[in-house]
Amino acid sequence: MTVAQLAACGERLPLAPSAKQIANLPLPPAPSYIVEFGNNGVVPQSLQEAVQQAGGRIARVQKSMGLALVTGLTPAAANALRSSGTAALILPNIRRQYVRDPLRPSQLMVRRLTSTSRAASRLTPLADPRSAQFFQAGLQWNMTTIRADSAWQVSSQGAGMKVFILDSGVDTAHIDLAGRVNTTLSTSFAFNPTDTAGATPLPFGHDSVGHGTFVSSLIASNSLGIAAVAPQAQLVMVRVLDDDGSGDDFTVISGILYAADNGADVVNVSLGGYLQRSNPFDLAVADLIQRAIDYATARGALVVAAAGNEGLNSNTATGPHGSYADSVHVLAGGIRQVISVGATGPVNSKNFDSIAVYSNFGKADVAVFAPGGGLVTQDSANAADLVIGACSANLFSVCADERHYVSNAGTSFSSPLVAAEAAVIKAQAVTKPTPSQIEKCVLSSADAPKGKSKPDINYNFGRIDVLNGVLHSTCK
C-alpha cells in the first residue's frame, strides 16, 4: 500500500465553511449560541459587556479554542451582537440525536454472568481474556474474527494507554468495568435540555441509554463475562449525551478538546449525528469540529469514529431509503484525521466479513471495517450474529444487578474495536508513534476480504486484524 493511498484516506476534502458566507445570514432561534472570541482563552471584557447588554449570559467557556456558550439571546439580540464586531463568529448551538436507536429489551438478548473465576478487579499483567465466560461459550465471534485473541498472547494488551470515550456515560459498577474506568479523569459535559444555564452536569457514571457502557466494554474489561480488545487499557468516560442520547454541538466539541488536554492516546466517538451540506451554519459547525480534531491530533490523540448506520454508499451518496447527498456524518464524513469505521456482520453465522446491511460504506468516507454485528431488521436478527457487551444497570430493570450483558449491532460497536486496536499498537510500539503513524498501521495491517484488494471501492482498507497490527512492520 503506497503512502499516498494511505494519506488519501485520512485527508478527505475539507467542508470549507466560510465565515464570510454566514456573516450576513440571519441567525435562527436557538436555546444557546456558540460565540468565538479568540484563541487566548480569555473572554474579552467588551464581549462580556455586550452579551450582558443583549440580555444573554455566558454559560460555559472552552478556552482551548476560544469558544463561549451564550444563553438567553433572542435571534435579534444574537444578530445585533454579531454586528457589533465583538465576536469573530456566532453560530446556533444545535441539539442533535446522536444515538438514534437506544437499546431496548425487545430488540436485544439479555444474558447474565453465572459464575466468575476471580473477583472483579484490575487485571494482572498479561491476564488471559480467553477465560471470559461468554468468550469461552463462543459468543464473541467479533474478537476471534479480528484475531484479538491471538494478539492478547503477544502484546501488553494496551497497558498504559488512556482511551477516552465520548458517549452517554458508563456503569462503573458493572462487574466487567469495575476498576477499568479512571473516575478521576472521567467527566461530563452533558446537561438536561431544560438546564440551559449549565448548572448541573449529568453524572458520567450514570448511563440510562446503555450505549456508553456497551461501547466501553468492547475496549477494556475485567474478562469475567466478556473479553475486550485492549483489556489492560484505561477507560476515560467523557459524557456528552443526555438521557435521551442527544447532545449539542458545543458539548461534543468540548469533549474532544477535553480528551486532547488530558492526555488521551485514543478517542472513540460512536456518535451518529448528521449535518446538512446545504446549511451554512452546519458547515461552520463542521469546521469547528475539524479544528477540534486537529487540536487533538496535534497533542497525540488518534480519533476513531463510527461511520453511521444508514446503509449509505458514500461513493454515490445514496442509501436504501433515498439520497443522503445533502448530509454529512458529524464526525466521519468529510472530517480529516479521523479513522471512520464501518461494520461487518454475518447472516446466520455465515460470511463474517460481509458489510452489514445497515452500515455506511465506500472509500469516499469509510476508512476501514470491524465487526459490528449482523442485523437484517430490528425484529429479524439472529442473536448469534449480534455482538455482546456490558448492560448498564440504569438501562432497564433486568440489568439491575451489574452482572448482565446485551447483544446488539451497529457501527457504534465497530468503532471501539479499532480504537482498542490502536491502543494495543501504541502500547506495544518501541517508539512513541504519532496518530498518523498509528492510523497508517491500522490501515496497512487490515485484511482485504476474500477476492478484494486494497483499497477496495466499498471496503476501502478492509477489515481490521489486531494481531497483524501488533506484528506489522509499520507498527514498531
N, C-alpha and C positions, 0 to 999 in steps of 0.2 A: 504494500500500500504506500503510495507516494505521500510525501509531506504535504504537497499541495492539496491532495484529495482530503487528507485529514483536516487541514486548516479550513477547507471549504465547509466542512460540516459544522464547525464551531463558530464560523464567522458569516452568518447569514446577513443578508442585506438589512441595514437599519430601517426602521419605520419612518425615520426622519420627520418627527413632528417639528413644526416651525412656530416659534414664539410670535413671529410676525403674522402668521396665518390666523392665530387666535386672538391677537391683541385687540382687534376691533369687534370680535364676535360677542354678542350679549351673553353674559354668564347666566346659566339656568338656575332655577331654585335648587337649593341643596341644604341638608341639615348642617353641613360644615364645608369649609373650603380649604384647599391646600395653598399656602402662600409661601413663595420662595423669597428669601431675604438675603441670601448670600452664603458663602462657604466658610465664614469665620466662626460660625456657631453662636454669634451674639445677635439677638434681635435688636435692630436699631431703635433708638428711642422714638424717632419720628414715626416708625411703623407702629410701635406700641400705642402712641398717642392717636394715630389715625384710625386704628382698629377700635379704640375706645370711643372716639368721637362718632364712629359709624355705628355704634351700638353693639359691637362684637366683643369677643373675648378670646384671647389666645389660650386654648385648652391644653395643647401639648406642643413641644418643640423637638425637632430632630436635628441635633447640632451637626452631625456628620455631613449632611447635605444642605444645611441651612434652610430647613423647611419648618413651617409652623402650621398647626391646625387651628383654624379660626371658626368659632361657632357664633350663632346669634345674628348673622348678617342676612338681610333681605337681598334679593338679586340686585336691586337698585343700589343698595349700600356697597355690595361687593363690586359692582361695576364702577362706582364712584371711587372706591379705594384703589382699584386698578388704575383708573385715570389719573389719580393723584401722583403716580410715579414713585410711591414709597415701597412698592413691591415689584420684584423683577417678573413674577409670574403668579397668576391666581387661577386655580382650577377647582371645579366642583369635586368634592370628595365622595365618590360613588360607592355605595354598599353593593357587593356582588355575592351571588350564591356560588360559593366555591366548592362545596360538597353538595352535589345535586341529588344524589341517591343515598340518603342516610341508611345505615344498617337497620334492617327491620327483621323481626323474628320470622315473618312469612317467607323471606327470601334467603334465609341462610340456615345453616345447620349448626346447632349448638352442641359442643362436646364438653365434658367435664374431666379434669385430671383426676384419675382414680388413685394413683399412688405416686410417691416420689422416692428417688434413690438417695436424695440428700436434701438438706434444708435449703430454702430459697435464700441464697446469699450470693455474694460475689463469686464468680467462677475462679477457680485456681488456674494458674498459668497452664495453657495448653490442655485444658479440660476437654473431654471428648463429647461434643454436642450430639454425637450419634446415639447417646444414651437417652435422649428425649423421648418421651412416651409415644408421641404421635409420629415422630420420625421413624422410630422402630416399627411402628404399625404400618409404615408405607404410605402415610398420608401427605408427606411433604415432597411430592414429586418435583416441586419447584426447586428445592435445594439440590437434588440429585441431577436434574437437567442441566443446571449451570455449574455442576461439579464443585459446589461449595463444600460438600462433604469431604472431597479429596483435598481441597485447599486447607481445611481445618487441620489436617495432619502435617502440613509442611510450612505453616505460617504461624505468626503470632496472633492470628485471629482478630486483627485490628487493635491490639493493645496500645494504649496511649493516645488513641485518636478520639477527637471530640466530633460527634455527628450531631449537628443542630437540625431540629425538625420543626418546620413551620406548619402548624396544624391546629386541631381542635382541643388540645390538651392531652393528658396521658394519665392513666390509672397507675400511679406509682406504687400502689399496694398490691397490684396483681402479682401472683406468685412467680411469674416469669420475668417481671420487670422490677421487682423489689431489689433495690441496690444498684440497678443498672442506670438509673436516671440521676444526673447531677442536679440536685434540688437547689444548690446554691446559685448556679448559673441559670437555671431554668427561670422563665419569667412569662408574663402575659401582657400583651398589648391589646387584648380583646375586651370589649365592653358591650353591655346590653345596648340594643338600639336606642332605648329610652335615655340612656346615660350619656347624653351629648356633651356634657361637661367633662367627661372622663374622670369621674370622681372615684369609681371603684372598679378596678380591673377584675375580670373573671379569673378565678384561680386556675393556674396551669395544671394542677393536679386533679382537676375535675373534668371528665370527658363524657358528656351526655350524648354526644354524637357517635362516639365509638371509633371514629376514623383515626385519630392520632394514636390511640392505644394500639390498634391493629398495625398501623404503619411502623410504629416504634419497635414492635416485637419481631418484625422481619429483619431489622438491622442488628439488634443485640437482645439476648435473652439469657435467662439462667439455665436453659437447656433442660427444663423439667418437663413441661408439656410439649413445647416446640423448640426446634433448633433455629438459629438465626445465622445470617451470613457472616457477620463480624461480632461474635459473642463477647469478645473482650473489649469492644469499643465502649466509649462513654456516651450516653444519650443526653441531649440537652433539649428540652421542650420549650419552644417559643410559641406560645399560644397566640394565634392571630384570628381565630374563628370563634363566633359566639355559639350559643347552644342550639342554633338552627343551622350551623355550618356556613354562616355568612361572615364576611369581613369587608372592610373598606380599604380603599387604595392606600391611605396614609398608614394604616396598620400593617399591611403587607410590606410596604417599603421600610417601615421602622423595624420589622422583624428581620429583614435581610441585613440591614445596617447593624443591628444589634449582634447578630451572629458574626459579622465581619469584625466588629470591635472587641469581641470577646473570645477570639482565638479559635474560631471554627476551622476544622480541617475540611469538612464536607458539610453542605447544607442541602437537606432534602425538602422539596416543595411539591407535595402531592395535592395541588390545588387545581380546580377545573374552571376558573372564571374565563370569560371571553371579553375582548374589546372589539369595538367596531371600527373598521378601517375608514369608514365614511364619516366618523365622528372626530373632528379635530381635537376635541378635548380628550378623548380616549387615546389618541395618538400621542398627545402630550404626556399623559399618564404613562404610556409605554416608554417614553423617553426617560422619565424619572426612574422607572423600574430598571431600564438599561443602565442608567448611571449608578443605581444601587448595586446592580450585578457587577459592573466594572469596579466599583469600590471594593466589593467583597473579594473579587478575583485578585486585585492588586494586593490584598492583605493575606493571600494564601488560601482562600476558601474556594473549593470547587462546588459549583451549584448544579444540582441534578433536579430535573422536574418531570412530572408526569405529562405525557403527550396529549391526553384527553380521550374521552370515551364516546365520541360522536361517529365513529366509523368513517372519518374524513380521509379522503385521498388528498394529501397536501400538494401533490403534483398537479392536480386538476382543480383543487378547491371545491370538490363536490363530495357529498355524502349520501347515505341511503335515504335521507329524509329531505333532500333538497340541497341547494348550493350554500356553501359556507364561504363563498368568495369575499364576503364583506366582513368576515370575522377573523380574529387572530387570538390564539391562546395567550393568556395573560403572561405566562412565564416561559412558554415553549416556542410557539410560532413567532419567527421574526426577531427573537431576542438572542443576541450574541453571547458567547462564553457560557452557555448553559447546555448540559447534556440532556436532550429531550428523549424520553424513554417511552416506547410503545410496548404493547403487551402481546405475548404469545399465550396460547392455551389450547389444550386438547379438546376433542369432542368424543365423548365415550371412551376416554383413556387412550386415544389414538392420535397420532400426528401432533406431538407435543410442541413442535416448532411452528405450527400454523399461527398466522396472525389472527388474534382474537377478533371475532366479528364486530365487537364494539370499539376496538382500538383505532385511533388515528394512525395513519401510516404514510409512507412516501418520503423519499430522500430530501424533498424540499424543506421539510420541517422536523422529521423524526430521525434522530441520530442512530439509535440502537434499540434493541428489544430485550425484554426479560420476561419470565413467566408472570402473568397476571391473573391467570385462571380462564378456563373455557366457559363461555356463557352464551347460549343461543338467545334466550329471553330470561327475564327475571323469574319466570314461572316454570321454565323447562330445563333448568340447569341440572346436569348430573353432579351430585355432590363430590364425586371423586375427581371431577375436572376443576373444581374450585381450589383456591389456596386458603390455608388456615392461619389464623392469627389470634392474638390475645383479645378477649372480650372485656370491655370496660364494665365495672360493676355499676356504673352510673347509666348504662345504656338501657337496660330493662331488667325486670326482676329476676329472670332465670340466671343472670350472670352475677348475682349479688354476693357470692362467697369468694370472689377473687381467684377462682380456680377453673374458669370457663374459657372456651375458645370458640370462635365462629369461623365459618367458611364464606368466602365471597370472591368477587372478581373485579378487576379494574386496573387501569394504568396506574392508579394510586398505589397499587401493591407491586407494580413492576419497578417503579422509580426507586423505592428504598433498597431493592436488591442491588441496583447499580451504585447507589450512594454507599452501601456497605462494602461492595467490592472495592470502590475507590479507597475506603478507609483501610481495608486489608492490604491493598497495594502500597499505600503510603506508609503504613506501619512497617512493612517488610522491606522497603527500599533502603539501600545503604546510604544514598544521598537523599536529601530532602527535595522531592520533586515539586515543581510548580503545578498549579492547577491545570495548565495547558499540557504539561507533560503527563499528568495522570489521565487526563482526557484522551490523549494520544494512546496511552497504554490500554485503556478500557476498549477503545475502538479497534485498535490493531489486534488485540487478542481475542476479540469476539469471533464466534463461529458463523460462517456463512451457512444458511440452511442447505440441505441436500439439493444439488442441482443449481445452486445460485453461486454467484461470485460477488466480491465486494469492490465497490459499493453497488448494491442492487437497487433498482428503481423503487422497489417497495420496502425492502428490509434495510436498505442503506448498509450499515456495517455489520448487520446480523444480530445474533443472539449472544449475550454475554457468556463468558466462560471464566469463572473465578480462578480456577487452577491455572489456566493459560495466562491470566493476568498476573498472577504471582510469579510465574516462571518465565514470562516473556522477556526477551532481551531488551525491549524498550522500557521495562519497568524496574530496572535495577537501581 
